[in-house]
Amino acid sequence: MDSFEKVGYLCLGIVALCYVGVLFVGLIAAFPLGLIGLVAVVGLGALIIKVLKERRGNVEDDHYSKEVEK
């Protein structure tokens, strides 16, 4: 991964965090109906975190991505 790719991912990460922050503020401001969306966003976030943790801990996927020819 070169430095331009790292800068690109950093910028996208900052924008995503800002977007999620504004989303949370908007859902809280739309109380009580905003709670439905807030629960959905928290559920999606939990699933994304679970997938990322599983991917980081999977040695077999790392082996295939590094050793097997494409």
ROZA-893829 format. One record per residue: residue in three letters; y, z, x of N, C-alpha, C in turn; residue number from 1. Coordinates in Angstrom, 3 decimals, padded with zeros to 6 digits, always signed. Atoms other than C-alpha are relative to their C-alpha. Example, Ala and Ser with C-alpha at 12.3 -4.5 7.8 and 13.67 -1.06 7.14 Angstrom:
<atoms>
+------+----------+----------+----------+----------+----------+----------+----------+----------+----------+-----+
: type :     n.py :     n.pz :     n.px :    ca.py :    ca.pz :    ca.px :     c.py :     c.pz :     c.px : seq :
+------+----------+----------+----------+----------+----------+----------+----------+----------+----------+-----+
:  ala : -001.190 : +000.000 : +000.890 : -004.500 : +007.800 : +012.300 : +001.200 : +000.000 : +000.900 :   1 :
:  ser : -001.190 : -000.060 : -000.820 : -001.060 : +007.140 : +013.670 : +001.090 : +000.730 : -000.770 :   2 :
+------+----------+----------+----------+----------+----------+----------+----------+----------+----------+-----+
</atoms>
This chain:
<atoms>
+------+----------+----------+----------+----------+----------+----------+----------+----------+----------+-----+
: type :     n.py :     n.pz :     n.px :    ca.py :    ca.pz :    ca.px :     c.py :     c.pz :     c.px : seq :
+------+----------+----------+----------+----------+----------+----------+----------+----------+----------+-----+
:  met : -001.167 : +000.000 : +000.858 : +000.000 : +000.000 : +000.000 : +001.229 : +000.000 : +000.903 :   1 :
:  asp : -001.195 : +000.068 : -000.835 : +003.279 : -001.051 : +001.558 : +001.143 : +000.813 : -000.614 :   2 :
:  ser : -001.106 : -000.864 : +000.431 : +006.627 : +000.699 : +001.227 : +000.668 : -000.509 : -001.278 :   3 :
:  phe : -000.607 : +000.523 : +001.219 : +007.966 : -001.649 : -001.464 : -000.820 : +000.372 : -001.235 :   4 :
:  glu : +000.863 : -000.385 : +001.112 : +004.976 : -000.902 : -003.654 : +000.177 : +001.477 : -000.336 :   5 :
:  lys : -000.236 : -001.429 : +000.219 : +005.522 : +002.843 : -003.186 : +001.320 : +000.237 : -000.709 :   6 :
:  val : -001.307 : -000.128 : +000.649 : +009.196 : +002.486 : -004.135 : -000.088 : -000.451 : -001.455 :   7 :
:  gly : +000.170 : +000.493 : +001.371 : +008.207 : +000.476 : -007.207 : -000.708 : +001.009 : -000.885 :   8 :
:  tyr : +000.707 : -001.021 : +000.770 : +005.702 : +003.096 : -008.351 : +000.862 : +001.234 : -000.212 :   9 :
:  leu : -000.892 : -001.146 : +000.139 : +008.249 : +005.844 : -007.709 : +001.037 : -000.248 : -001.099 :  10 :
:  cys : -000.985 : +000.340 : +001.036 : +010.862 : +004.082 : -009.848 : -000.638 : -000.012 : -001.389 :  11 :
:  leu : +000.691 : +000.007 : +001.291 : +008.359 : +003.466 : -012.644 : -000.356 : +001.409 : -000.447 :  12 :
:  gly : +000.309 : -001.391 : +000.335 : +007.291 : +007.114 : -012.490 : +001.214 : +000.754 : -000.503 :  13 :
:  ile : -001.236 : -000.662 : +000.439 : +010.878 : +008.325 : -012.792 : +000.387 : -000.451 : -001.394 :  14 :
:  val : -000.337 : +000.520 : +001.326 : +011.513 : +006.051 : -015.767 : -000.970 : +000.543 : -001.046 :  15 :
:  ala : +000.991 : -000.518 : +000.950 : +008.273 : +007.181 : -017.432 : +000.266 : +001.465 : -000.318 :  16 :
:  leu : -000.306 : -001.415 : +000.237 : +009.173 : +010.861 : -016.977 : +001.246 : +000.164 : -000.872 :  17 :
:  cys : -001.209 : -000.051 : +000.838 : +012.651 : +010.272 : -018.424 : -000.327 : -000.389 : -001.443 :  18 :
:  tyr : +000.375 : +000.460 : +001.337 : +011.146 : +008.385 : -021.366 : -000.756 : +001.085 : -000.762 :  19 :
:  val : +000.766 : -001.061 : +000.654 : +008.660 : +011.168 : -022.115 : +000.900 : +001.185 : -000.327 :  20 :
:  gly : -000.944 : -001.088 : +000.271 : +011.441 : +013.760 : -021.831 : +000.850 : -000.278 : -001.229 :  21 :
:  val : -000.806 : +000.376 : +001.164 : +013.626 : +011.906 : -024.318 : -000.861 : -000.029 : -001.259 :  22 :
:  leu : +000.926 : +000.021 : +001.132 : +010.599 : +011.430 : -026.573 : -000.233 : +001.410 : -000.528 :  23 :
:  phe : +000.197 : -001.391 : +000.412 : +009.946 : +015.189 : -026.606 : +001.238 : +000.547 : -000.697 :  24 :
:  val : -001.240 : -000.486 : +000.615 : +013.596 : +015.957 : -027.370 : +000.167 : -000.595 : -001.395 :  25 :
:  gly : -000.119 : +000.646 : +001.307 : +013.603 : +013.435 : -030.214 : -000.996 : +000.545 : -001.009 :  26 :
:  leu : +001.006 : -000.518 : +000.917 : +010.380 : +014.759 : -031.698 : +000.319 : +001.440 : -000.420 :  27 :
:  ile : -000.389 : -001.362 : +000.355 : +011.620 : +018.339 : -031.564 : +001.203 : -000.024 : -000.939 :  28 :
:  ala : -001.171 : +000.114 : +000.870 : +014.913 : +017.263 : -033.158 : -000.399 : -000.431 : -001.406 :  29 :
:  ala : +000.462 : +000.479 : +001.303 : +012.958 : +015.647 : -036.012 : -000.929 : +001.016 : -000.659 :  30 :
:  phe : +000.825 : -001.071 : +000.563 : +011.390 : +018.992 : -036.938 : +000.082 : -000.043 : -001.511 :  31 :
:  pro : +001.395 : -000.337 : -000.219 : +009.090 : +019.430 : -038.991 : -000.909 : -001.217 : +000.164 :  32 :
:  leu : +000.872 : +001.185 : -000.103 : +007.781 : +015.843 : -039.133 : -000.232 : -000.417 : +001.455 :  33 :
:  gly : +000.153 : +000.331 : -001.404 : +008.282 : +015.469 : -035.395 : -001.163 : +000.718 : +000.648 :  34 :
:  leu : +001.136 : -000.730 : -000.563 : +005.512 : +017.991 : -034.797 : -001.270 : -000.842 : +000.011 :  35 :
:  ile : +001.168 : +000.879 : +000.040 : +002.935 : +015.386 : -035.795 : -000.007 : -000.901 : +001.236 :  36 :
:  gly : -000.105 : +000.848 : -001.190 : +004.154 : +013.037 : -033.076 : -000.140 : +000.801 : +001.279 :  37 :
:  leu : +000.099 : -000.855 : -001.182 : +004.442 : +015.907 : -030.621 : -001.449 : +000.347 : +000.315 :  38 :
:  val : +001.428 : -000.288 : -000.194 : +000.790 : +016.841 : -031.143 : -000.718 : -001.249 : +000.520 :  39 :
:  ala : +000.632 : +001.246 : -000.457 : -000.204 : +013.189 : -030.677 : +000.334 : -000.276 : +001.461 :  40 :
:  val : -000.406 : +000.236 : -001.390 : +001.783 : +012.884 : -027.432 : -000.701 : +000.975 : +000.940 :  41 :
:  val : +000.687 : -000.991 : -000.830 : +000.290 : +016.103 : -026.059 : -001.485 : -000.363 : +000.128 :  42 :
:  gly : +001.405 : +000.408 : -000.048 : -003.222 : +014.880 : -026.961 : -000.215 : -001.189 : +000.925 :  43 :
:  leu : +000.111 : +001.155 : -000.895 : -002.677 : +011.537 : -025.220 : +000.211 : +000.404 : +001.453 :  44 :
:  gly : -000.241 : -000.480 : -001.359 : -001.269 : +013.305 : -022.183 : -001.207 : +000.726 : +000.561 :  45 :
:  ala : +001.196 : -000.724 : -000.448 : -004.316 : +015.579 : -021.991 : -001.125 : -000.972 : +000.346 :  46 :
:  leu : +001.040 : +000.990 : -000.292 : -006.656 : +012.565 : -022.154 : +000.300 : -000.786 : +001.274 :  47 :
:  ile : -000.376 : +000.719 : -001.219 : -004.726 : +010.726 : -019.436 : -000.260 : +000.862 : +001.228 :  48 :
:  ile : +000.249 : -000.907 : -001.116 : -004.883 : +013.777 : -017.180 : -001.495 : +000.123 : +000.262 :  49 :
:  lys : +001.461 : -000.090 : -000.155 : -008.647 : +014.062 : -017.818 : -000.551 : -001.232 : +000.709 :  50 :
:  val : +000.472 : +001.245 : -000.611 : -009.226 : +010.412 : -016.902 : +000.389 : -000.055 : +001.477 :  51 :
:  leu : -000.439 : +000.032 : -001.394 : -007.165 : +010.709 : -013.714 : -000.784 : +000.980 : +000.862 :  52 :
:  lys : +000.795 : -000.978 : -000.752 : -009.034 : +013.857 : -012.629 : -001.411 : -000.520 : +000.243 :  53 :
:  glu : +001.343 : +000.542 : -000.164 : -012.404 : +012.193 : -013.243 : -000.025 : -001.135 : +001.013 :  54 :
:  arg : -000.063 : +001.138 : -000.933 : -011.352 : +009.091 : -011.328 : +000.167 : +000.480 : +001.433 :  55 :
:  arg : -000.216 : -000.504 : -001.360 : -010.140 : +011.075 : -008.327 : -001.251 : +000.657 : +000.567 :  56 :
:  gly : +001.179 : -000.700 : -000.470 : -013.383 : +013.020 : -008.137 : -001.259 : -000.835 : +000.054 :  57 :
:  asn : +001.199 : +000.841 : +000.066 : -015.770 : +010.073 : -008.510 : -000.193 : -000.743 : +001.324 :  58 :
:  val : +000.280 : +000.586 : -001.306 : -017.206 : +009.200 : -005.098 : -000.619 : -001.391 : -000.144 :  59 :
:  glu : +000.673 : +001.285 : +000.189 : -019.282 : +006.320 : -006.475 : +001.010 : -001.124 : -000.224 :  60 :
:  asp : -001.026 : +001.020 : +000.220 : -016.220 : +004.418 : -007.717 : +000.737 : -000.327 : +001.295 :  61 :
:  asp : -000.658 : +000.237 : -001.281 : -014.559 : +004.876 : -004.329 : -000.858 : -000.876 : +000.900 :  62 :
:  his : +000.912 : +000.797 : -000.825 : -017.623 : +003.468 : -002.600 : +000.046 : -001.468 : -000.412 :  63 :
:  tyr : +000.024 : +001.387 : +000.463 : -017.700 : +000.348 : -004.767 : +001.337 : -000.699 : +000.215 :  64 :
:  ser : -001.300 : +000.654 : -000.192 : -013.968 : -000.282 : -004.494 : +000.256 : -000.304 : +001.471 :  65 :
:  lys : -000.227 : +000.225 : -001.420 : -014.112 : -000.077 : -000.690 : -001.061 : -000.894 : +000.652 :  66 :
:  glu : +001.101 : +000.642 : -000.713 : -017.524 : -001.524 : +000.231 : -000.491 : -001.302 : -000.620 :  67 :
:  val : +000.569 : +001.163 : +000.663 : -018.531 : -004.121 : -002.365 : +001.011 : -001.142 : +000.016 :  68 :
:  glu : -000.878 : +001.169 : -000.038 : -017.124 : -007.624 : -001.930 : +000.353 : -000.448 : -001.413 :  69 :
:  lys : -000.466 : +000.432 : +001.322 : -015.115 : -009.035 : -004.814 : -000.266 : -001.469 : -000.203 :  70 :
+------+----------+----------+----------+----------+----------+----------+----------+----------+----------+-----+
</atoms>
